Amino acid sequence: MIAKADQLIESTIDTLDSGSDSVEPKDGASLISDWIKALRKEELLHSLADQLQTLYDELNTREPDGKMISALLEKLSVQTAKAARRVNRDYQDSLEDLADSLKEFSKELR
């Protein structure tokens, strides 16, 4: 699994759980950038990195589209839940929590 994955997962969950009103697109973009760098190192996770790149690009537009961001987060939630079932047991619970946080955050943006 990704080096420093625990810190990245925890930081992401904390950010998502703080709610959409307290997260600025630039904050999300910075966190996503860290994820993209980490996931690109893992060959099996490149498709997840591609999805994050799309989200990153949308967050960096002049006026990010909340509905598109919500849909991307929902898709990432599903992919993260699937990944949780395939990784080392040490990360399963954390990734399942992350998937739940992504799903809830996406609902806030609808």
Biopython code that builds the backbone (N, CA, C, O; Angstrom):
import numpy as np
from Bio.PDB.StructureBuilder import StructureBuilder

atoms = [
    (1, "MET", "N", (0.852, -1.193, 0.000)),
    (1, "MET", "CA", (0.000, 0.000, 0.000)),
    (1, "MET", "C", (0.883, 1.236, 0.000)),
    (1, "MET", "O", (2.093, 1.153, 0.209)),
    (2, "ILE", "N", (0.284, 2.339, -0.228)),
    (2, "ILE", "CA", (0.956, 3.628, -0.376)),
    (2, "ILE", "C", (1.676, 4.023, 0.910)),
    (2, "ILE", "O", (1.154, 3.859, 2.013)),
    (3, "ALA", "N", (2.893, 4.549, 0.737)),
    (3, "ALA", "CA", (3.624, 5.060, 1.901)),
    (3, "ALA", "C", (2.842, 6.200, 2.526)),
    (3, "ALA", "O", (2.276, 7.031, 1.815)),
    (4, "LYS", "N", (2.806, 6.244, 3.829)),
    (4, "LYS", "CA", (2.085, 7.269, 4.587)),
    (4, "LYS", "C", (0.581, 7.261, 4.305)),
    (4, "LYS", "O", (-0.087, 8.286, 4.444)),
    (5, "ALA", "N", (0.058, 6.112, 3.912)),
    (5, "ALA", "CA", (-1.365, 6.003, 3.581)),
    (5, "ALA", "C", (-2.247, 6.366, 4.766)),
    (5, "ALA", "O", (-3.277, 7.019, 4.595)),
    (6, "ASP", "N", (-1.855, 5.952, 5.962)),
    (6, "ASP", "CA", (-2.666, 6.252, 7.145)),
    (6, "ASP", "C", (-2.890, 7.748, 7.307)),
    (6, "ASP", "O", (-4.010, 8.191, 7.563)),
    (7, "GLN", "N", (-1.822, 8.523, 7.157)),
    (7, "GLN", "CA", (-1.928, 9.972, 7.314)),
    (7, "GLN", "C", (-2.801, 10.590, 6.234)),
    (7, "GLN", "O", (-3.605, 11.479, 6.514)),
    (8, "LEU", "N", (-2.647, 10.127, 5.017)),
    (8, "LEU", "CA", (-3.408, 10.659, 3.905)),
    (8, "LEU", "C", (-4.891, 10.316, 4.042)),
    (8, "LEU", "O", (-5.752, 11.158, 3.782)),
    (9, "ILE", "N", (-5.184, 9.103, 4.441)),
    (9, "ILE", "CA", (-6.575, 8.688, 4.639)),
    (9, "ILE", "C", (-7.199, 9.501, 5.768)),
    (9, "ILE", "O", (-8.304, 10.022, 5.621)),
    (10, "GLU", "N", (-6.504, 9.610, 6.880)),
    (10, "GLU", "CA", (-7.031, 10.352, 8.034)),
    (10, "GLU", "C", (-7.266, 11.825, 7.698)),
    (10, "GLU", "O", (-8.296, 12.394, 8.060)),
    (11, "SER", "N", (-6.327, 12.421, 7.021)),
    (11, "SER", "CA", (-6.445, 13.828, 6.638)),
    (11, "SER", "C", (-7.637, 14.037, 5.703)),
    (11, "SER", "O", (-8.364, 15.022, 5.825)),
    (12, "THR", "N", (-7.828, 13.113, 4.779)),
    (12, "THR", "CA", (-8.936, 13.216, 3.831)),
    (12, "THR", "C", (-10.273, 13.060, 4.542)),
    (12, "THR", "O", (-11.201, 13.829, 4.292)),
    (13, "ILE", "N", (-10.376, 12.089, 5.411)),
    (13, "ILE", "CA", (-11.619, 11.885, 6.161)),
    (13, "ILE", "C", (-11.935, 13.115, 7.004)),
    (13, "ILE", "O", (-13.080, 13.567, 7.034)),
    (14, "ASP", "N", (-10.932, 13.661, 7.688)),
    (14, "ASP", "CA", (-11.143, 14.861, 8.510)),
    (14, "ASP", "C", (-11.649, 16.022, 7.663)),
    (14, "ASP", "O", (-12.558, 16.745, 8.071)),
    (15, "THR", "N", (-11.064, 16.199, 6.492)),
    (15, "THR", "CA", (-11.479, 17.286, 5.606)),
    (15, "THR", "C", (-12.907, 17.086, 5.133)),
    (15, "THR", "O", (-13.712, 18.016, 5.173)),
    (16, "LEU", "N", (-13.229, 15.880, 4.684)),
    (16, "LEU", "CA", (-14.577, 15.601, 4.192)),
    (16, "LEU", "C", (-15.618, 15.710, 5.295)),
    (16, "LEU", "O", (-16.713, 16.227, 5.076)),
    (17, "ASP", "N", (-15.275, 15.224, 6.472)),
    (17, "ASP", "CA", (-16.227, 15.237, 7.578)),
    (17, "ASP", "C", (-16.480, 16.634, 8.140)),
    (17, "ASP", "O", (-17.444, 16.844, 8.877)),
    (18, "SER", "N", (-15.620, 17.583, 7.793)),
    (18, "SER", "CA", (-15.837, 18.952, 8.260)),
    (18, "SER", "C", (-16.977, 19.621, 7.495)),
    (18, "SER", "O", (-17.445, 20.686, 7.897)),
    (19, "GLY", "N", (-17.426, 19.016, 6.407)),
    (19, "GLY", "CA", (-18.577, 19.509, 5.670)),
    (19, "GLY", "C", (-18.206, 20.396, 4.504)),
    (19, "GLY", "O", (-17.141, 21.012, 4.475)),
    (20, "SER", "N", (-19.113, 20.445, 3.544)),
    (20, "SER", "CA", (-18.852, 21.185, 2.310)),
    (20, "SER", "C", (-18.768, 22.689, 2.528)),
    (20, "SER", "O", (-18.131, 23.390, 1.742)),
    (21, "ASP", "N", (-19.396, 23.192, 3.574)),
    (21, "ASP", "CA", (-19.347, 24.628, 3.837)),
    (21, "ASP", "C", (-17.979, 25.093, 4.303)),
    (21, "ASP", "O", (-17.646, 26.271, 4.169)),
    (22, "SER", "N", (-17.188, 24.189, 4.843)),
    (22, "SER", "CA", (-15.883, 24.585, 5.385)),
    (22, "SER", "C", (-14.706, 24.196, 4.497)),
    (22, "SER", "O", (-13.554, 24.456, 4.847)),
    (23, "VAL", "N", (-14.982, 23.578, 3.351)),
    (23, "VAL", "CA", (-13.914, 23.147, 2.460)),
    (23, "VAL", "C", (-13.942, 24.001, 1.192)),
    (23, "VAL", "O", (-14.944, 24.053, 0.480)),
    (24, "GLU", "N", (-12.835, 24.655, 0.933)),
    (24, "GLU", "CA", (-12.677, 25.456, -0.271)),
    (24, "GLU", "C", (-12.141, 24.565, -1.394)),
    (24, "GLU", "O", (-11.393, 23.624, -1.127)),
    (25, "PRO", "N", (-12.514, 24.849, -2.648)),
    (25, "PRO", "CA", (-11.982, 24.038, -3.755)),
    (25, "PRO", "C", (-10.463, 23.922, -3.748)),
    (25, "PRO", "O", (-9.932, 22.857, -4.062)),
    (26, "LYS", "N", (-9.748, 24.995, -3.398)),
    (26, "LYS", "CA", (-8.282, 24.935, -3.404)),
    (26, "LYS", "C", (-7.765, 23.976, -2.339)),
    (26, "LYS", "O", (-6.729, 23.339, -2.533)),
    (27, "ASP", "N", (-8.484, 23.863, -1.201)),
    (27, "ASP", "CA", (-8.086, 22.914, -0.158)),
    (27, "ASP", "C", (-8.239, 21.487, -0.660)),
    (27, "ASP", "O", (-7.360, 20.647, -0.472)),
    (28, "GLY", "N", (-9.369, 21.232, -1.302)),
    (28, "GLY", "CA", (-9.607, 19.911, -1.867)),
    (28, "GLY", "C", (-8.603, 19.578, -2.951)),
    (28, "GLY", "O", (-8.127, 18.446, -3.041)),
    (29, "ALA", "N", (-8.282, 20.565, -3.777)),
    (29, "ALA", "CA", (-7.334, 20.346, -4.867)),
    (29, "ALA", "C", (-5.956, 19.975, -4.331)),
    (29, "ALA", "O", (-5.285, 19.108, -4.893)),
    (30, "SER", "N", (-5.532, 20.619, -3.258)),
    (30, "SER", "CA", (-4.232, 20.323, -2.660)),
    (30, "SER", "C", (-4.189, 18.889, -2.135)),
    (30, "SER", "O", (-3.214, 18.171, -2.359)),
    (31, "LEU", "N", (-5.230, 18.483, -1.447)),
    (31, "LEU", "CA", (-5.311, 17.124, -0.909)),
    (31, "LEU", "C", (-5.360, 16.099, -2.049)),
    (31, "LEU", "O", (-4.718, 15.051, -1.985)),
    (32, "ILE", "N", (-6.124, 16.418, -3.076)),
    (32, "ILE", "CA", (-6.240, 15.514, -4.225)),
    (32, "ILE", "C", (-4.895, 15.358, -4.921)),
    (32, "ILE", "O", (-4.547, 14.267, -5.374)),
    (33, "SER", "N", (-4.149, 16.437, -5.005)),
    (33, "SER", "CA", (-2.824, 16.385, -5.619)),
    (33, "SER", "C", (-1.923, 15.383, -4.891)),
    (33, "SER", "O", (-1.183, 14.630, -5.522)),
    (34, "ASP", "N", (-1.996, 15.384, -3.565)),
    (34, "ASP", "CA", (-1.220, 14.418, -2.777)),
    (34, "ASP", "C", (-1.640, 12.987, -3.094)),
    (34, "ASP", "O", (-0.796, 12.101, -3.225)),
    (35, "TRP", "N", (-2.950, 12.764, -3.216)),
    (35, "TRP", "CA", (-3.464, 11.433, -3.541)),
    (35, "TRP", "C", (-3.008, 10.990, -4.928)),
    (35, "TRP", "O", (-2.594, 9.846, -5.115)),
    (36, "ILE", "N", (-3.086, 11.900, -5.897)),
    (36, "ILE", "CA", (-2.691, 11.548, -7.262)),
    (36, "ILE", "C", (-1.234, 11.099, -7.291)),
    (36, "ILE", "O", (-0.906, 10.082, -7.903)),
    (37, "LYS", "N", (-0.371, 11.849, -6.638)),
    (37, "LYS", "CA", (1.049, 11.487, -6.593)),
    (37, "LYS", "C", (1.240, 10.102, -5.972)),
    (37, "LYS", "O", (2.021, 9.292, -6.472)),
    (38, "ALA", "N", (0.530, 9.842, -4.894)),
    (38, "ALA", "CA", (0.659, 8.551, -4.207)),
    (38, "ALA", "C", (0.103, 7.407, -5.048)),
    (38, "ALA", "O", (0.720, 6.345, -5.134)),
    (39, "LEU", "N", (-1.050, 7.613, -5.664)),
    (39, "LEU", "CA", (-1.687, 6.541, -6.428)),
    (39, "LEU", "C", (-0.959, 6.226, -7.727)),
    (39, "LEU", "O", (-0.985, 5.085, -8.188)),
    (40, "ARG", "N", (-0.319, 7.210, -8.313)),
    (40, "ARG", "CA", (0.441, 6.981, -9.551)),
    (40, "ARG", "C", (1.603, 6.010, -9.317)),
    (40, "ARG", "O", (2.088, 5.385, -10.260)),
    (41, "LYS", "N", (2.040, 5.884, -8.087)),
    (41, "LYS", "CA", (3.131, 4.967, -7.755)),
    (41, "LYS", "C", (2.668, 3.516, -7.698)),
    (41, "LYS", "O", (3.487, 2.598, -7.740)),
    (42, "GLU", "N", (1.361, 3.308, -7.604)),
    (42, "GLU", "CA", (0.786, 1.962, -7.504)),
    (42, "GLU", "C", (0.088, 1.623, -8.817)),
    (42, "GLU", "O", (-0.955, 2.195, -9.134)),
    (43, "GLU", "N", (0.656, 0.705, -9.572)),
    (43, "GLU", "CA", (0.130, 0.396, -10.903)),
    (43, "GLU", "C", (-1.351, 0.020, -10.899)),
    (43, "GLU", "O", (-2.083, 0.407, -11.809)),
    (44, "LEU", "N", (-1.794, -0.714, -9.911)),
    (44, "LEU", "CA", (-3.188, -1.148, -9.859)),
    (44, "LEU", "C", (-4.158, -0.009, -9.536)),
    (44, "LEU", "O", (-5.372, -0.176, -9.653)),
    (45, "LEU", "N", (-3.635, 1.128, -9.138)),
    (45, "LEU", "CA", (-4.490, 2.235, -8.722)),
    (45, "LEU", "C", (-4.492, 3.410, -9.698)),
    (45, "LEU", "O", (-4.976, 4.491, -9.362)),
    (46, "HIS", "N", (-3.964, 3.211, -10.887)),
    (46, "HIS", "CA", (-3.895, 4.294, -11.867)),
    (46, "HIS", "C", (-5.283, 4.799, -12.270)),
    (46, "HIS", "O", (-5.455, 6.001, -12.471)),
    (47, "SER", "N", (-6.271, 3.917, -12.393)),
    (47, "SER", "CA", (-7.609, 4.372, -12.793)),
    (47, "SER", "C", (-8.216, 5.278, -11.718)),
    (47, "SER", "O", (-8.929, 6.232, -12.032)),
    (48, "LEU", "N", (-7.932, 4.978, -10.472)),
    (48, "LEU", "CA", (-8.393, 5.834, -9.381)),
    (48, "LEU", "C", (-7.690, 7.196, -9.458)),
    (48, "LEU", "O", (-8.312, 8.233, -9.227)),
    (49, "ALA", "N", (-6.425, 7.187, -9.776)),
    (49, "ALA", "CA", (-5.673, 8.436, -9.940)),
    (49, "ALA", "C", (-6.239, 9.253, -11.099)),
    (49, "ALA", "O", (-6.294, 10.481, -11.023)),
    (50, "ASP", "N", (-6.658, 8.583, -12.165)),
    (50, "ASP", "CA", (-7.259, 9.290, -13.307)),
    (50, "ASP", "C", (-8.558, 9.988, -12.901)),
    (50, "ASP", "O", (-8.812, 11.123, -13.303)),
    (51, "GLN", "N", (-9.378, 9.299, -12.097)),
    (51, "GLN", "CA", (-10.622, 9.904, -11.603)),
    (51, "GLN", "C", (-10.321, 11.120, -10.731)),
    (51, "GLN", "O", (-10.998, 12.144, -10.823)),
    (52, "LEU", "N", (-9.317, 11.000, -9.903)),
    (52, "LEU", "CA", (-8.923, 12.117, -9.045)),
    (52, "LEU", "C", (-8.389, 13.282, -9.871)),
    (52, "LEU", "O", (-8.601, 14.443, -9.522)),
    (53, "GLN", "N", (-7.702, 12.976, -10.958)),
    (53, "GLN", "CA", (-7.197, 14.039, -11.826)),
    (53, "GLN", "C", (-8.364, 14.825, -12.431)),
    (53, "GLN", "O", (-8.300, 16.050, -12.532)),
    (54, "THR", "N", (-9.418, 14.130, -12.830)),
    (54, "THR", "CA", (-10.608, 14.792, -13.361)),
    (54, "THR", "C", (-11.227, 15.699, -12.293)),
    (54, "THR", "O", (-11.614, 16.832, -12.581)),
    (55, "LEU", "N", (-11.318, 15.200, -11.076)),
    (55, "LEU", "CA", (-11.847, 16.001, -9.970)),
    (55, "LEU", "C", (-10.949, 17.209, -9.704)),
    (55, "LEU", "O", (-11.437, 18.324, -9.518)),
    (56, "TYR", "N", (-9.657, 16.984, -9.686)),
    (56, "TYR", "CA", (-8.683, 18.069, -9.477)),
    (56, "TYR", "C", (-8.855, 19.156, -10.534)),
    (56, "TYR", "O", (-8.879, 20.347, -10.221)),
    (57, "ASP", "N", (-8.975, 18.729, -11.787)),
    (57, "ASP", "CA", (-9.131, 19.689, -12.886)),
    (57, "ASP", "C", (-10.414, 20.509, -12.725)),
    (57, "ASP", "O", (-10.420, 21.715, -12.971)),
    (58, "GLU", "N", (-11.489, 19.852, -12.315)),
    (58, "GLU", "CA", (-12.758, 20.561, -12.120)),
    (58, "GLU", "C", (-12.656, 21.556, -10.971)),
    (58, "GLU", "O", (-13.178, 22.666, -11.073)),
    (59, "LEU", "N", (-12.009, 21.187, -9.901)),
    (59, "LEU", "CA", (-11.858, 22.087, -8.756)),
    (59, "LEU", "C", (-11.017, 23.318, -9.096)),
    (59, "LEU", "O", (-11.125, 24.352, -8.436)),
    (60, "ASN", "N", (-10.191, 23.202, -10.114)),
    (60, "ASN", "CA", (-9.329, 24.310, -10.502)),
    (60, "ASN", "C", (-9.894, 25.159, -11.638)),
    (60, "ASN", "O", (-9.193, 26.011, -12.185)),
    (61, "THR", "N", (-11.153, 24.931, -11.995)),
    (61, "THR", "CA", (-11.788, 25.789, -12.989)),
    (61, "THR", "C", (-12.238, 27.076, -12.316)),
    (61, "THR", "O", (-12.289, 27.166, -11.089)),
    (62, "ARG", "N", (-12.558, 28.053, -13.118)),
    (62, "ARG", "CA", (-12.992, 29.344, -12.591)),
    (62, "ARG", "C", (-14.234, 29.191, -11.708)),
    (62, "ARG", "O", (-14.320, 29.787, -10.634)),
    (63, "GLU", "N", (-15.184, 28.392, -12.170)),
    (63, "GLU", "CA", (-16.405, 28.142, -11.398)),
    (63, "GLU", "C", (-16.672, 26.644, -11.366)),
    (63, "GLU", "O", (-17.344, 26.118, -12.253)),
    (64, "PRO", "N", (-16.155, 25.949, -10.356)),
    (64, "PRO", "CA", (-16.348, 24.495, -10.264)),
    (64, "PRO", "C", (-17.842, 24.132, -10.250)),
    (64, "PRO", "O", (-18.647, 24.791, -9.592)),
    (65, "ASP", "N", (-18.190, 23.083, -10.981)),
    (65, "ASP", "CA", (-19.574, 22.602, -11.095)),
    (65, "ASP", "C", (-19.859, 21.622, -9.952)),
    (65, "ASP", "O", (-19.353, 20.500, -9.943)),
    (66, "GLY", "N", (-20.669, 22.059, -8.995)),
    (66, "GLY", "CA", (-20.985, 21.241, -7.823)),
    (66, "GLY", "C", (-21.592, 19.898, -8.170)),
    (66, "GLY", "O", (-21.282, 18.895, -7.527)),
    (67, "LYS", "N", (-22.463, 19.863, -9.188)),
    (67, "LYS", "CA", (-23.099, 18.598, -9.570)),
    (67, "LYS", "C", (-22.079, 17.621, -10.151)),
    (67, "LYS", "O", (-22.130, 16.420, -9.882)),
    (68, "MET", "N", (-21.159, 18.149, -10.944)),
    (68, "MET", "CA", (-20.126, 17.287, -11.512)),
    (68, "MET", "C", (-19.200, 16.780, -10.404)),
    (68, "MET", "O", (-18.825, 15.608, -10.389)),
    (69, "ILE", "N", (-18.843, 17.653, -9.495)),
    (69, "ILE", "CA", (-17.981, 17.263, -8.370)),
    (69, "ILE", "C", (-18.671, 16.197, -7.533)),
    (69, "ILE", "O", (-18.041, 15.225, -7.115)),
    (70, "SER", "N", (-19.960, 16.375, -7.289)),
    (70, "SER", "CA", (-20.732, 15.392, -6.529)),
    (70, "SER", "C", (-20.705, 14.029, -7.218)),
    (70, "SER", "O", (-20.502, 13.002, -6.571)),
    (71, "ALA", "N", (-20.910, 14.030, -8.528)),
    (71, "ALA", "CA", (-20.913, 12.767, -9.285)),
    (71, "ALA", "C", (-19.534, 12.100, -9.241)),
    (71, "ALA", "O", (-19.430, 10.882, -9.093)),
    (72, "LEU", "N", (-18.488, 12.901, -9.369)),
    (72, "LEU", "CA", (-17.136, 12.346, -9.309)),
    (72, "LEU", "C", (-16.838, 11.766, -7.927)),
    (72, "LEU", "O", (-16.230, 10.702, -7.817)),
    (73, "LEU", "N", (-17.262, 12.458, -6.883)),
    (73, "LEU", "CA", (-17.053, 11.958, -5.519)),
    (73, "LEU", "C", (-17.829, 10.661, -5.282)),
    (73, "LEU", "O", (-17.340, 9.752, -4.612)),
    (74, "GLU", "N", (-19.023, 10.585, -5.828)),
    (74, "GLU", "CA", (-19.822, 9.361, -5.698)),
    (74, "GLU", "C", (-19.095, 8.191, -6.368)),
    (74, "GLU", "O", (-19.015, 7.097, -5.809)),
    (75, "LYS", "N", (-18.574, 8.432, -7.554)),
    (75, "LYS", "CA", (-17.840, 7.391, -8.280)),
    (75, "LYS", "C", (-16.584, 6.985, -7.500)),
    (75, "LYS", "O", (-16.265, 5.800, -7.399)),
    (76, "LEU", "N", (-15.882, 7.968, -6.956)),
    (76, "LEU", "CA", (-14.697, 7.675, -6.152)),
    (76, "LEU", "C", (-15.053, 6.887, -4.893)),
    (76, "LEU", "O", (-14.279, 6.041, -4.445)),
    (77, "SER", "N", (-16.207, 7.164, -4.333)),
    (77, "SER", "CA", (-16.672, 6.425, -3.160)),
    (77, "SER", "C", (-16.820, 4.934, -3.490)),
    (77, "SER", "O", (-16.377, 4.069, -2.735)),
    (78, "VAL", "N", (-17.441, 4.663, -4.613)),
    (78, "VAL", "CA", (-17.641, 3.270, -5.037)),
    (78, "VAL", "C", (-16.297, 2.594, -5.292)),
    (78, "VAL", "O", (-16.074, 1.463, -4.859)),
    (79, "GLN", "N", (-15.402, 3.288, -5.996)),
    (79, "GLN", "CA", (-14.094, 2.713, -6.296)),
    (79, "GLN", "C", (-13.268, 2.496, -5.026)),
    (79, "GLN", "O", (-12.538, 1.511, -4.919)),
    (80, "THR", "N", (-13.383, 3.403, -4.079)),
    (80, "THR", "CA", (-12.644, 3.265, -2.824)),
    (80, "THR", "C", (-13.171, 2.075, -2.020)),
    (80, "THR", "O", (-12.393, 1.337, -1.417)),
    (81, "ALA", "N", (-14.485, 1.893, -2.013)),
    (81, "ALA", "CA", (-15.073, 0.744, -1.320)),
    (81, "ALA", "C", (-14.598, -0.563, -1.942)),
    (81, "ALA", "O", (-14.320, -1.527, -1.228)),
    (82, "LYS", "N", (-14.504, -0.600, -3.263)),
    (82, "LYS", "CA", (-13.996, -1.800, -3.943)),
    (82, "LYS", "C", (-12.522, -2.038, -3.595)),
    (82, "LYS", "O", (-12.106, -3.170, -3.351)),
    (83, "ALA", "N", (-11.752, -0.968, -3.579)),
    (83, "ALA", "CA", (-10.329, -1.087, -3.248)),
    (83, "ALA", "C", (-10.150, -1.597, -1.823)),
    (83, "ALA", "O", (-9.217, -2.348, -1.540)),
    (84, "ALA", "N", (-11.040, -1.190, -0.933)),
    (84, "ALA", "CA", (-10.952, -1.612, 0.472)),
    (84, "ALA", "C", (-11.032, -3.126, 0.609)),
    (84, "ALA", "O", (-10.442, -3.712, 1.517)),
    (85, "ARG", "N", (-11.758, -3.739, -0.289)),
    (85, "ARG", "CA", (-11.912, -5.192, -0.223)),
    (85, "ARG", "C", (-10.693, -5.931, -0.774)),
    (85, "ARG", "O", (-10.540, -7.134, -0.560)),
    (86, "ARG", "N", (-9.822, -5.201, -1.488)),
    (86, "ARG", "CA", (-8.675, -5.853, -2.134)),
    (86, "ARG", "C", (-7.343, -5.556, -1.470)),
    (86, "ARG", "O", (-6.321, -6.108, -1.878)),
    (87, "VAL", "N", (-7.326, -4.708, -0.470)),
    (87, "VAL", "CA", (-6.046, -4.312, 0.133)),
    (87, "VAL", "C", (-5.764, -5.074, 1.416)),
    (87, "VAL", "O", (-6.593, -5.836, 1.913)),
    (88, "ASN", "N", (-4.601, -4.848, 1.920)),
    (88, "ASN", "CA", (-4.160, -5.386, 3.198)),
    (88, "ASN", "C", (-5.194, -5.065, 4.282)),
    (88, "ASN", "O", (-5.747, -3.965, 4.314)),
    (89, "ARG", "N", (-5.444, -6.004, 5.141)),
    (89, "ARG", "CA", (-6.442, -5.823, 6.210)),
    (89, "ARG", "C", (-6.200, -4.582, 7.060)),
    (89, "ARG", "O", (-7.140, -3.994, 7.593)),
    (90, "ASP", "N", (-4.946, -4.189, 7.182)),
    (90, "ASP", "CA", (-4.608, -3.015, 7.994)),
    (90, "ASP", "C", (-5.293, -1.752, 7.481)),
    (90, "ASP", "O", (-5.510, -0.815, 8.248)),
    (91, "TYR", "N", (-5.636, -1.715, 6.194)),
    (91, "TYR", "CA", (-6.217, -0.521, 5.592)),
    (91, "TYR", "C", (-7.703, -0.651, 5.273)),
    (91, "TYR", "O", (-8.331, 0.338, 4.895)),
    (92, "GLN", "N", (-8.269, -1.813, 5.412)),
    (92, "GLN", "CA", (-9.653, -2.026, 5.005)),
    (92, "GLN", "C", (-10.626, -1.097, 5.722)),
    (92, "GLN", "O", (-11.431, -0.427, 5.075)),
    (93, "ASP", "N", (-10.561, -1.052, 7.036)),
    (93, "ASP", "CA", (-11.498, -0.217, 7.791)),
    (93, "ASP", "C", (-11.334, 1.266, 7.448)),
    (93, "ASP", "O", (-12.320, 1.987, 7.292)),
    (94, "SER", "N", (-10.097, 1.706, 7.335)),
    (94, "SER", "CA", (-9.842, 3.112, 7.011)),
    (94, "SER", "C", (-10.385, 3.468, 5.632)),
    (94, "SER", "O", (-10.978, 4.530, 5.447)),
    (95, "LEU", "N", (-10.181, 2.577, 4.666)),
    (95, "LEU", "CA", (-10.681, 2.850, 3.320)),
    (95, "LEU", "C", (-12.200, 2.787, 3.257)),
    (95, "LEU", "O", (-12.823, 3.536, 2.505)),
    (96, "GLU", "N", (-12.794, 1.905, 4.035)),
    (96, "GLU", "CA", (-14.260, 1.868, 4.091)),
    (96, "GLU", "C", (-14.802, 3.161, 4.701)),
    (96, "GLU", "O", (-15.814, 3.688, 4.238)),
    (97, "ASP", "N", (-14.137, 3.671, 5.731)),
    (97, "ASP", "CA", (-14.520, 4.953, 6.319)),
    (97, "ASP", "C", (-14.360, 6.081, 5.308)),
    (97, "ASP", "O", (-15.202, 6.975, 5.225)),
    (98, "LEU", "N", (-13.287, 6.034, 4.548)),
    (98, "LEU", "CA", (-13.058, 7.046, 3.525)),
    (98, "LEU", "C", (-14.150, 6.986, 2.461)),
    (98, "LEU", "O", (-14.655, 8.023, 2.031)),
    (99, "ALA", "N", (-14.512, 5.788, 2.039)),
    (99, "ALA", "CA", (-15.585, 5.630, 1.048)),
    (99, "ALA", "C", (-16.892, 6.230, 1.578)),
    (99, "ALA", "O", (-17.604, 6.913, 0.843)),
    (100, "ASP", "N", (-17.202, 5.978, 2.836)),
    (100, "ASP", "CA", (-18.413, 6.543, 3.444)),
    (100, "ASP", "C", (-18.357, 8.071, 3.487)),
    (100, "ASP", "O", (-19.351, 8.739, 3.203)),
    (101, "SER", "N", (-17.198, 8.618, 3.840)),
    (101, "SER", "CA", (-17.045, 10.072, 3.901)),
    (101, "SER", "C", (-17.185, 10.696, 2.515)),
    (101, "SER", "O", (-17.802, 11.750, 2.368)),
    (102, "LEU", "N", (-16.618, 10.052, 1.508)),
    (102, "LEU", "CA", (-16.762, 10.544, 0.142)),
    (102, "LEU", "C", (-18.224, 10.557, -0.285)),
    (102, "LEU", "O", (-18.695, 11.511, -0.904)),
    (103, "LYS", "N", (-18.925, 9.497, 0.051)),
    (103, "LYS", "CA", (-20.338, 9.386, -0.324)),
    (103, "LYS", "C", (-21.169, 10.474, 0.361)),
    (103, "LYS", "O", (-21.992, 11.125, -0.282)),
    (104, "GLU", "N", (-20.955, 10.667, 1.648)),
    (104, "GLU", "CA", (-21.708, 11.678, 2.386)),
    (104, "GLU", "C", (-21.393, 13.089, 1.881)),
    (104, "GLU", "O", (-22.289, 13.923, 1.754)),
    (105, "PHE", "N", (-20.127, 13.344, 1.599)),
    (105, "PHE", "CA", (-19.730, 14.662, 1.089)),
    (105, "PHE", "C", (-20.372, 14.916, -0.273)),
    (105, "PHE", "O", (-20.814, 16.029, -0.557)),
    (106, "SER", "N", (-20.422, 13.891, -1.104)),
    (106, "SER", "CA", (-21.033, 14.049, -2.426)),
    (106, "SER", "C", (-22.510, 14.402, -2.301)),
    (106, "SER", "O", (-23.034, 15.180, -3.098)),
    (107, "LYS", "N", (-23.186, 13.830, -1.298)),
    (107, "LYS", "CA", (-24.608, 14.137, -1.080)),
    (107, "LYS", "C", (-24.800, 15.596, -0.675)),
    (107, "LYS", "O", (-25.786, 16.225, -1.057)),
    (108, "GLU", "N", (-23.852, 16.136, 0.104)),
    (108, "GLU", "CA", (-23.943, 17.531, 0.520)),
    (108, "GLU", "C", (-23.881, 18.488, -0.659)),
    (108, "GLU", "O", (-24.425, 19.590, -0.595)),
    (109, "LEU", "N", (-23.229, 18.080, -1.723)),
    (109, "LEU", "CA", (-23.046, 18.947, -2.878)),
    (109, "LEU", "C", (-24.201, 18.890, -3.882)),
    (109, "LEU", "O", (-24.243, 19.676, -4.828)),
    (110, "ARG", "N", (-25.103, 17.993, -3.682)),
    (110, "ARG", "CA", (-26.225, 17.856, -4.634)),
    (110, "ARG", "C", (-27.174, 19.010, -4.511)),
    (110, "ARG", "O", (-28.174, 19.068, -5.227)),
]
sb = StructureBuilder()
sb.init_structure("model")
sb.init_model(0)
sb.init_chain("A")
sb.init_seg("    ")
for serial, (resi, resn, name, xyz) in enumerate(atoms, 1):
    if name == "N":
        sb.init_residue(resn, " ", resi, " ")
    sb.init_atom(name, np.array(xyz, "f"), 0.0, 1.0, " ", f" {name:<3s}", serial, name[0])
structure = sb.get_structure()
